[in-house]
Amino acid sequence: MDVWSHARWRIELPPGHKFPISKYGLLVERVSGLVSVLESEPVPWEWLALVHEEALLERIRLGQMSIREQRGLGLPWSELLVERGRRSVGGTVAASRRALSLGIGMNLGGGTHHAGRDFARGYCLFNDVAVTLARLRVEGLAQRALVVDCDVHQGDGTAQILGPDPDAFTLSLHGARNYPFQRIPSDLDLDLPSGTGDDEYLAELDRALDEALDAGPFDVAFFLAGADPWEGDRLGRLSLTKPGLRLRDELVLARLRGIPTVVVLAGGYAPDPRDTVDINVATLESVLAAARALS
Ligand SMILES: [Zn+2]
């Protein structure tokens, strides 16, 4: 199976920076025997403009983001950061094309759900899912979409862009006390109490998927398989175990069966990035099992 990665466009960060840049390369090393990892292409600026405000794109392109904007983004601006961001979106577009032709696709990146129409924040420069959906619509490949956002942080950027869209349903399951502290409502938000464990989480997720799927039918689904609901995550506050996260992935993929599904990585901030990568590898294994069942 082909999957996509932008890991080679690795930005330099100051020592001690919280963004786990190393996880992307470690993941590619771990999975290269299981799948063929292709390099994500950068999307054209016109595709980004299907979703993002021109003025924001101009500031990003020219390196004119304000100090406040860069602080909100949490990453220092560089040409490489912009190139990497465009390729991260490109991986999700490529994975969506595979999903539409073969049933499922995966980007070993993306899930940048805090990027909105007119803001880039929370390590998210562009909203890969929203841009991909907009592009699929332009090409006449899909119209109605479901977003299942299981990153532990609420998907505020996706909610801003797709919440008012009658042909998109956004579901976000997240820690109630996590970033972002000012929410933009999704179609369905589940605010989970700190310390929520596997059983409660899986039961809530199953119920939420009932409601989300009732809003169908959908031409395409996006699954943000964040690794940050893990009990050891630094930014998480939830208490899922690694086997619990594997069950989460299996549950989502089973419930989305019959809908072309695009799986993206989203967050993961384990003190040792190898723990985040373990969770990402398990997600890929669930994707491979789903792909085998389809063929
Ligand atoms: Zn997150």
Residues whose N, C-alpha, C, O or C-beta is under 5 A from the ligand:
A	BS01	ZN	D151 V152 H153 D228 G267
